[in-house]
Amino acid sequence: MDRIRRNLPQFVVGAFLVLMVVLTVLATDIPVAGLLGDSLVRLFMNGVLVLSLVPMLRAGAGINYGLPVGIMAGLLAMCIAVSADLPPAAGFAVALVLSVLIGMAFGYGYARILHRTRGQEEITGLFFGFAAVFIMCFFWAVAPFKHPQMVWPIGGEGLRPSIGLEAHFGQVLNDFASFSVAGVEVPTGGLLFFALLCLIVALFCRTRAGWAMTTVGENEDFASLSGIRVERFRTAAVIMSTVLAAIGICVYAQSYNFLQLYDAPLMMAFPAASAILLGGSTGRNASVLFVIVGTLLFQTLYVFSGPLANELLVPEMTEITRVIITSGIILYALLFQGRRGHATEA
């Protein structure tokens, strides 16, 4: 019974997804195979961003609502790669390498700020992420890039809000070794890349450093008495989260085929948080399994809800429904976490 109660969100969303699939088949002419293929694309497209939440959760720093900090690092890296006009595979590889380097620098600065607000990391990350997005808006407006596909056509200064990646490394992962099964397009390259990152994070969690980071998240006093340098591992967790977010936006952008700047990343932390909470995290623990299950359920729900809302409801309800789902999952997780906390104290 306790297991059912703990996994109630997964059971409810799973049942709701089955209902939507049945409605799609019986009540609409929408091809289900195409929607399932889109779900697989969204799994790896958003999965790396969700995976980036794991290090900070395991280190006890809460959900990284400052995800835009890492996203900004990845966007800057991709802008540099696009301006270099490299071949698709090389351009994407350069974007990933630069994302890691810039993400480490951004992550260290972000970690120093979170260290000064110990115990309030989530709210601090939320406002710092918002601030980072608007600070970078000034940078995008004066960035010293001269590539004609990146800057405004009139004046030749300042980056455009959207930069196409078709001529660069757009969908380089989606198209790699992809194949079709019963009409379902399987993006092999993207899924393999996501699986590789999941494996790296899972293996790290089993190392001595990974166990030390988990110990810090569970009990800082015990970790300190055991000789673990708490601040060092919390800083490492923030840097890892920021680097993974930078890589994640590269994966997202190449799949989306566009690079979106300015205020586009403002709300990207909330779908990622909803996904990992739906996967089973209570806001205090995380695992790669939570990432995979939560992302698959959440993004499949997104994929099916849009066409169904357009067919059976008012088309304008699509985005409203998605916002309700995203916010509702976060609210439920917070209520569930609070209820567990009260039960533990009792």
Buried (B, 14 or more C-beta within 10 A) or exposed (E): EEEEEEEEBBEEBBEBBEEBBEBBEEEBEBBBEBBBBBBBBBBBBBBBBBBBBBBBBBBBBBBBBBBBBBBBBBBBBBBBBBBEEBEBEEBBBBBBEBBBEBBBEBBBBBBEBBBEEEEEBBEBBBEBBBEBBEEBEEBBEEBEBEBEBBBEEEEEEEBBBEBBBEEBBBBBBBBBEBEEEEEBBBBBBBBBBBBEBBEEBBEBBEEEBBEBBBBBBBEBEEBBEEEBEBEEBBBBBBBBBBBBBBBBBBBBBBBBBBBBBBBBBBBBBBBBBBBBBBBBBBBBBBBBEBBBBBBBBBBBBBBBBBBBBBBEEEEEBBEEBBEEBBEEBBEBBBEBBEEBEEEEEE
